[in-house]
Amino acid sequence: MTLGSLLMLVQVFFAVVIGIYFWNLLRNQKSNRTAVDRESRKEMDKLRKLRSISLTKPLSEKTRPANMNDIVGQKEGLRALKAALCSGNPQHVIVYGPPGVGKTAAARVVLEEAKKNPASPFRLDAKFTEIDATTARFDERGIADPLIGSVHDPIYQGAGAMGVAGIPQPKPGAVTKAHGGILFIDEIGELHPIQMNKLLKVLEDRKVYLESAYYHAEDPNIPLYIHDIFQNGLPADFRLVGATTRSPNELPPALRSRCMEIYFRPLLPSEIGQIAENAIAKIGFPPQPEAVEVVKHYATNGREAVNIIQLAAGLALSENRQGLAASDVEWVVNSSQLSPRPDRKIPSEPQVGLVNGLAVYGPSMGALLEIEVTAMPAALGKGQTTITGVVDEEELGGGQRTLRRKSMAKGSVDNVLTIVRKFGLRPENYDLHVNFPGGTPVDGPSAGIAMAVAIASAITGRPVDNKLAMTGEISIHGRVKPVGGVIAKVEAAFQAGAETVLIPKENWQAIFEGLEGVKVVPVETIEEVFTHIFGDSIVGVANKEEAERPLAPDTFASAPISVLHAGGFASQGELAAPAIYPPGGGGSAPAGTPAPG
């Protein structure tokens, strides 16, 4: 055999081996593809089967507002939201309010309203992108960030086409998906501080800039669109609507300064009833006023009302009844261990030492706050003052230190005791007990004038009008200082049955003029307060001898104040509430009135 023949045989052998190798490779690929296709068909069949199965729509989905008219009880909030988003220059917005009052639904329907406005920059295909801040977690290494976006570097892509080629792959986040529309962030106060700072940067730039150690501007293997993303950023021109149940002071000032702040108030019992009636109608049951009354007594928001009706309707249907009874709702209330909503009403008649104060316990949430005082004669200059129902002390955290301060409510009592002495009263000659009933410790300075009136009433024995409520801080010079949450307080006073509300003059707004059902009176000094309540003959001393009686040398040293803390910590909202009435008269005139014995 010649050398040429030998080489030919070797060549043929290797050709056969190579041919067999590629033939097996192609066969394996075909087999793998067949297996993948078979698995894909099986999974698609499963998906089709799953999608063919559906349950009935939850009642909460059926009752979800579809337009502005469907949202109950938020007329002013909707008006503000519409002004912020439906104009030619829409703004970023933060919506404060308790859960279940329509914050998310309002943002959705307002976007649809904005699309109808020819001057609005929102196009007809503008998206409403929703994300929950409590679940929008991110990876500090930048692997995943559902809010801002991230870059999948080759080491994380594995065997993907771009991973093998060593190309970083940008992944857009919610801010880019919301481009040209609205980004709604529920519970925005729960965002991680790092995410919050990134979001603020996006709000300023209206772009998202991503970074990757694997990106090189001169790399020709990287696709053009990825070059564009890294060099020019992802578009993120949207309007932010953040919703939160937190108080404004719990959100970062940098975020608040970039957004308009809108407040949604708690729903009134009548509005809860309207939602419950709508839910009953959506189920297909006939109206049941008795059942609705029970719902109004226990539900504090729309979501609770719908859930109560849904469970009560389920009970009725399980017992083959085509109607809802009040007993069904009562069963739901008892089984769910619901508590009646805290709707406080004014006392039925004027009483000595009992005054209607006003408080706020959250954004736009006001409440009537009873303040009661008893005055028992004590030895000359030996009287003591006891305060119950207030927070003993408050802890403030800021930066690298924690501060503790004395209860503001207790400090207000000290101011009040100083003031009433100017009217001839001698609180040091009485054992005074100032109580804030209700089981929830409170704090804040805005019950100052209410406490002054209650103490004066208890010492002089003169009753206070039960249809009068008041709010305002008091200074040691007798000035009535402004307080917060006045509008919410006036609304709470009206709902509680008050006909007149005294508020600080500095809190007066034009909106208080002409209010139906309640008269708001601005006051500037404690003299005006006493004159409005007691008339010109107010405040006097028990008798002339007491007025002329000198104070004991150790009066102030022997009149300690003990604060008895009532209950555990709860909301520490401001006491006192605003009220609006036409200005009242001023002046003071001491009068001798028998002290209670």
DASULHU-V394417 format. One record per backbone hydrogen bond with DSSP energy under -0.5 kcal/mol. NH is the residue of the N-H (numbers start at 1). CO is the residue of the C=O. E is the energy in kcal/mol with one decimal. If there is no record, write none. Layout:
nh & co & e
NH & CO & E
NH & CO & E
This chain:
nh & co & e
6 & 2 & -2.0
7 & 3 & -2.4
8 & 4 & -2.1
9 & 5 & -2.3
10 & 6 & -2.4
11 & 7 & -2.5
12 & 8 & -2.5
13 & 9 & -2.6
14 & 10 & -2.5
15 & 11 & -2.1
16 & 12 & -2.4
17 & 13 & -2.5
18 & 14 & -2.8
19 & 15 & -2.5
20 & 16 & -2.8
21 & 17 & -2.3
22 & 18 & -2.5
23 & 19 & -2.3
24 & 20 & -2.6
25 & 21 & -2.3
26 & 22 & -2.7
27 & 23 & -2.3
28 & 24 & -2.6
29 & 25 & -2.4
30 & 26 & -2.5
31 & 27 & -2.5
32 & 28 & -3.1
33 & 29 & -3.0
34 & 30 & -2.6
35 & 31 & -2.4
36 & 32 & -3.0
37 & 33 & -3.1
38 & 34 & -2.5
39 & 35 & -2.6
40 & 36 & -2.8
41 & 37 & -2.5
42 & 38 & -1.9
43 & 39 & -2.4
44 & 40 & -2.7
45 & 41 & -2.2
46 & 42 & -1.9
47 & 43 & -2.5
48 & 44 & -2.7
49 & 45 & -2.1
50 & 46 & -2.6
51 & 47 & -2.8
52 & 48 & -1.3
53 & 50 & -1.1
54 & 52 & -0.5
61 & 58 & -0.8
62 & 58 & -1.8
63 & 59 & -2.2
64 & 61 & -0.8
70 & 67 & -1.2
71 & 67 & -0.5
71 & 68 & -1.1
72 & 70 & -0.5
78 & 74 & -3.0
79 & 75 & -1.9
80 & 76 & -2.2
81 & 77 & -2.5
82 & 78 & -2.7
83 & 79 & -2.0
84 & 80 & -1.8
85 & 81 & -1.8
86 & 82 & -2.6
91 & 84 & -2.6
93 & 240 & -3.1
94 & 260 & -3.0
95 & 242 & -3.7
96 & 94 & -0.6
96 & 262 & -3.1
97 & 244 & -1.3
101 & 98 & -0.7
106 & 102 & -2.1
107 & 103 & -1.8
108 & 104 & -1.9
109 & 105 & -2.3
110 & 106 & -2.2
111 & 107 & -1.5
112 & 108 & -1.5
113 & 109 & -1.9
114 & 110 & -2.5
115 & 111 & -2.0
116 & 112 & -0.8
116 & 113 & -0.7
117 & 114 & -1.3
118 & 116 & -0.6
120 & 117 & -1.6
123 & 180 & -0.5
126 & 123 & -1.8
129 & 127 & -0.7
129 & 182 & -2.7
130 & 128 & -0.5
131 & 184 & -2.4
133 & 131 & -0.6
133 & 186 & -2.4
135 & 132 & -1.3
136 & 132 & -1.0
137 & 135 & -2.2
139 & 144 & -2.7
140 & 138 & -0.5
142 & 139 & -2.4
146 & 137 & -0.7
149 & 145 & -1.8
150 & 171 & -2.3
151 & 142 & -1.1
152 & 169 & -3.2
153 & 151 & -1.0
156 & 153 & -1.8
157 & 153 & -1.3
158 & 154 & -1.3
160 & 157 & -1.1
164 & 160 & -2.7
165 & 161 & -1.4
166 & 163 & -1.0
167 & 162 & -3.1
168 & 166 & -0.5
169 & 152 & -2.5
170 & 168 & -0.6
171 & 150 & -3.6
173 & 148 & -0.8
174 & 146 & -2.2
175 & 147 & -2.3
176 & 173 & -0.8
177 & 173 & -2.1
178 & 174 & -1.8
179 & 176 & -1.6
180 & 237 & -3.3
181 & 178 & -2.7
182 & 127 & -2.5
183 & 239 & -2.1
184 & 129 & -3.3
184 & 182 & -0.7
185 & 183 & -0.6
185 & 241 & -2.0
186 & 131 & -2.3
186 & 184 & -0.6
187 & 243 & -0.9
188 & 185 & -0.7
188 & 243 & -1.9
190 & 187 & -2.3
191 & 188 & -1.5
196 & 192 & -2.7
197 & 193 & -2.3
198 & 194 & -2.1
199 & 195 & -2.6
200 & 196 & -2.2
201 & 197 & -1.7
202 & 198 & -2.0
203 & 199 & -2.4
204 & 200 & -1.4
205 & 201 & -2.6
206 & 202 & -3.0
208 & 234 & -2.3
209 & 207 & -0.5
210 & 208 & -0.6
215 & 212 & -1.3
219 & 216 & -1.6
220 & 218 & -0.6
222 & 219 & -1.0
227 & 223 & -1.7
228 & 224 & -2.3
229 & 225 & -2.0
230 & 226 & -2.3
231 & 227 & -2.1
232 & 228 & -2.9
233 & 229 & -1.8
234 & 208 & -2.7
236 & 206 & -2.0
238 & 236 & -1.0
239 & 181 & -1.9
241 & 183 & -2.6
242 & 93 & -2.8
243 & 185 & -2.3
244 & 95 & -2.1
250 & 247 & -2.0
251 & 248 & -1.8
255 & 252 & -0.8
256 & 252 & -2.1
257 & 253 & -2.4
258 & 255 & -1.1
259 & 256 & -1.1
260 & 92 & -3.1
262 & 94 & -2.9
262 & 260 & -0.5
264 & 96 & -3.5
266 & 364 & -0.6
267 & 300 & -0.6
272 & 268 & -2.4
273 & 269 & -2.4
274 & 270 & -1.6
275 & 271 & -1.9
276 & 272 & -2.4
277 & 273 & -2.5
278 & 274 & -1.9
279 & 275 & -2.1
280 & 276 & -2.3
281 & 277 & -2.1
282 & 278 & -2.1
283 & 279 & -1.6
284 & 280 & -1.2
285 & 280 & -1.8
292 & 288 & -2.0
293 & 289 & -2.1
294 & 290 & -1.4
295 & 291 & -2.0
296 & 292 & -2.5
297 & 293 & -1.2
298 & 294 & -1.0
298 & 295 & -0.8
299 & 295 & -3.1
302 & 100 & -2.0
303 & 100 & -0.5
305 & 301 & -1.9
306 & 302 & -2.3
307 & 303 & -2.3
308 & 304 & -2.5
309 & 305 & -2.2
310 & 306 & -2.6
311 & 307 & -2.2
312 & 308 & -2.5
313 & 309 & -2.7
314 & 310 & -1.9
315 & 311 & -1.9
316 & 312 & -2.1
317 & 313 & -2.7
318 & 314 & -2.1
319 & 315 & -1.0
319 & 316 & -0.6
320 & 317 & -1.8
321 & 316 & -2.6
328 & 325 & -0.8
329 & 325 & -1.3
330 & 326 & -2.3
331 & 327 & -2.1
332 & 328 & -1.9
333 & 329 & -2.5
334 & 330 & -2.4
335 & 331 & -2.8
336 & 332 & -2.3
337 & 334 & -0.6
338 & 333 & -2.2
341 & 297 & -2.2
343 & 341 & -2.4
344 & 342 & -1.0
346 & 496 & -2.1
351 & 464 & -0.8
353 & 462 & -0.5
354 & 351 & -0.9
355 & 371 & -2.6
356 & 468 & -0.7
357 & 355 & -0.9
357 & 369 & -3.1
358 & 470 & -0.5
359 & 367 & -2.7
360 & 574 & -2.6
361 & 365 & -2.1
362 & 365 & -0.6
365 & 362 & -1.9
366 & 364 & -0.6
367 & 359 & -2.4
369 & 357 & -2.8
371 & 355 & -2.5
372 & 435 & -2.3
373 & 353 & -2.6
374 & 433 & -1.6
376 & 431 & -1.9
378 & 429 & -2.8
382 & 379 & -2.7
383 & 428 & -3.1
385 & 560 & -1.3
386 & 432 & -2.8
387 & 562 & -1.9
388 & 434 & -2.5
389 & 564 & -1.0
391 & 442 & -2.6
394 & 405 & -2.5
396 & 394 & -0.5
396 & 403 & -4.2
398 & 401 & -2.4
401 & 398 & -1.8
403 & 396 & -3.9
405 & 394 & -2.6
407 & 392 & -1.6
411 & 407 & -2.1
412 & 408 & -1.9
413 & 409 & -1.4
414 & 410 & -1.6
415 & 411 & -1.9
416 & 412 & -2.5
417 & 413 & -2.5
418 & 414 & -1.6
419 & 415 & -2.1
420 & 416 & -2.7
421 & 417 & -0.9
422 & 418 & -0.5
422 & 419 & -1.7
423 & 420 & -1.3
424 & 421 & -1.5
425 & 420 & -1.6
429 & 426 & -2.0
430 & 427 & -1.7
431 & 376 & -3.5
432 & 384 & -2.2
432 & 430 & -0.9
433 & 374 & -2.0
434 & 386 & -3.2
434 & 432 & -0.5
435 & 372 & -3.0
435 & 433 & -0.6
436 & 388 & -1.7
437 & 435 & -0.6
441 & 439 & -0.6
441 & 568 & -0.7
442 & 389 & -1.5
443 & 573 & -1.1
448 & 445 & -1.3
449 & 472 & -2.1
451 & 447 & -2.6
452 & 448 & -2.1
453 & 449 & -2.3
454 & 450 & -2.2
455 & 451 & -2.6
456 & 452 & -2.4
457 & 453 & -2.5
458 & 454 & -2.4
459 & 455 & -2.3
460 & 456 & -2.4
461 & 457 & -1.8
462 & 457 & -0.8
464 & 351 & -1.9
468 & 465 & -1.3
469 & 500 & -2.5
470 & 356 & -1.8
471 & 502 & -2.0
472 & 446 & -3.0
473 & 481 & -1.5
475 & 479 & -2.2
478 & 475 & -1.8
480 & 524 & -2.4
481 & 473 & -2.7
481 & 479 & -0.7
489 & 485 & -2.0
490 & 486 & -2.8
491 & 487 & -2.2
492 & 488 & -2.1
493 & 489 & -2.5
494 & 490 & -2.4
495 & 491 & -2.4
496 & 492 & -1.7
497 & 493 & -0.6
497 & 494 & -1.1
498 & 493 & -2.5
499 & 467 & -2.5
500 & 467 & -1.8
501 & 519 & -2.8
502 & 469 & -2.3
503 & 501 & -0.5
503 & 521 & -2.4
505 & 523 & -2.3
507 & 504 & -1.6
508 & 505 & -1.6
512 & 509 & -1.8
513 & 510 & -1.7
515 & 512 & -1.1
519 & 499 & -2.7
520 & 518 & -0.5
521 & 501 & -3.3
521 & 580 & -0.6
522 & 520 & -0.5
522 & 581 & -1.4
523 & 503 & -2.6
526 & 478 & -2.4
529 & 525 & -1.4
530 & 526 & -2.7
531 & 527 & -2.5
532 & 528 & -2.3
533 & 529 & -1.8
534 & 530 & -3.4
535 & 530 & -0.7
535 & 531 & -1.2
538 & 535 & -0.9
547 & 543 & -1.7
548 & 544 & -1.8
549 & 545 & -0.8
555 & 552 & -1.9
558 & 554 & -2.3
559 & 556 & -0.9
562 & 385 & -1.7
562 & 560 & -0.6
563 & 561 & -0.5
564 & 387 & -2.7
564 & 562 & -0.7
565 & 563 & -0.8
566 & 390 & -0.6
567 & 565 & -0.7
577 & 470 & -0.9
581 & 520 & -9.9
581 & 579 & -0.5
584 & 522 & -0.9
591 & 539 & -1.7
593 & 541 & -1.9
593 & 591 & -0.8
596 & 459 & -0.7
